[in-house]
Amino acid sequence: MSSINYSEKIPNNVNLSEDRTLQRALEQWQPNFLSWWGDVGPEGSTNYDVYLRTAISVDPQGWAQFGHVKMPDYRWGIFLNPAEKDRKIHFGDHMGEAAWQDVPGEHRANLRRIIVTQGDTEPASVEQQRHLGLTAPSMYDLRNLFQVNVEEGRHLWAMVYLLHRYFGRDGREEAEALLDRRSGDQDNPRILGAFNERTPDWLSFFMFTYFTDRDGKFQLSALAESGFDPLARTTKFMLTEEAHHMFVGESGVSRVIQRTCEVMNQLKTDDPARIRAAGVIDFGTIQRYLNFHYSVTIDLFGADESSNAAAFYSSGLKGRYEEGKRTDDHKLRNESYKVLEVRDGKLVEKDVPMLNGLNEVLRDDYIKDSMAGVARWNKVIEKAGIPVRLTVPHKAFNRQIGSLSGVRVSPEGQVVSQAEWDAKKDQWLATPEDRAFVASLMGRVVEPGKFANWIAPPVMGINRQPVDFEYIRFN
């Protein structure tokens, strides 16, 4: 078992005490991190004792322990998966060479950019979710929010360690900048668009953790293939924690759906006004939230044709999802891939060199994975005997990045005029009225075992605890 040294000021399994310069630099960064957490972390939660899981090892069989902890005392730290002996780079132009233990000079700028972009998403989501604790639908849900928050904080530590350890002064400056940017700030926003959107209510939070944390899964999986071994080992361990964030989203939306189904069957109605009047969220609103969060998230994969994606792959910095399971030559120089463009008012496919289409490859893998979860939500509706089904919009819908960014496309994939878009967009995307209605349902419920009217309880509690366990002690 690869244990983590908890006697250190910064828990780690990278022998930090053997590098005094690095240790001092990170110990100077730590108070800034805690100051950031105090300023824009979960509002009003500093003195709560929260039932959190904390990493104690990187062994997949016994990596976490659970217990009540005050969040500012959470043992954030630096945890890398164990090194793989004689690991080789297994894709791109350096295929077959030994994996890099240090940053290759010619790839330094690209590697730094990759790490900074990934690192920037972690504090951003904490900032986006800052106020949600004030309207939690249950103590169980509040605890899950806080667990997601502390783990996003640890993922920030993971990237900051790489910047400090491998990028010298540039890395230290980038690590400071990660705490200076703010989600949605006019003057100094987060790097990626989805991380500047507001997360004002719990339906948004569940959609965000289902869709946008799933982007995290795919980006981290691609980086876990990296020829830069410390990055690969770091992101592999981050994936262990990321799975919980997606569970929070999938189960959260599922419980919203379940409660809506119960009320529809009790009232024997599918009238959205009556459903809303009963204090639950109608399926039209759920669908419009889904459309928004899905379309914003698939933009995170970048332009459908990208010379950067080609460079990252060919140089061995970022692979494909599950690269090792693919049966091609892992160099892709003679491969092509289909991307979409608009021709004569219609969406058509065209072939591009696969190296340039790797963002689209990753996006398509993500879409397949996302659709599987939506199918599971539909099973809940089907089981309730209600003839409604949620759908995933076309991947060209509501796009802001790449060749599809200037095109108006319906959720079904039809190119439409600006006039038709303007006339119908309120049927397709969450409106201010939808958001105001959902906001009106958000009232804090934190008595153990009690749940807001608009969401069903979970099937089971956390870590085999009962659903009505005291997950949070308010001091």
Secondary structure, DSSP 8 states (H G I E B T S, - for coil): --B-BTTSSS-BSS-GGG-HHHHHHHHHHHHHHHHHHHHHSSTT-TT-EEEEEEE-BS-TTS-EEEEEEEGGG----B------TT-B--SSTTTTSB-BSS--GGGHHHHHHHHHHHHHHHHHHHHHTTTGGGG-S-HHHHHHHHHHHHHHHHHHHHHHHHHHHHSHHHHHHHHHHHHH--TT-SSS--SSGGGGS---SHHHHHHIIIIIHHHHHHHHHHHTT-SBHHHHHHHHHHHHHHHHHHHHHHHHHHHHHHHHHHHHHHHT---HHHHHHTTS--HHHHHHHHHHHHHHHHGGG--SS-HHHHHHHHTTS---TTGGG--S-SS-TT-EEEEEEEETTEEEEEEEEGGGGHHHHHHHHHHHHHHHHHHHHHHHHHHTT---------TTTT--SSTTTT--B-TTS-B--HHHHHHHHHHHS--HHHHHHHHHH-----STT---TTS---SS-GGG--TTS--EE--
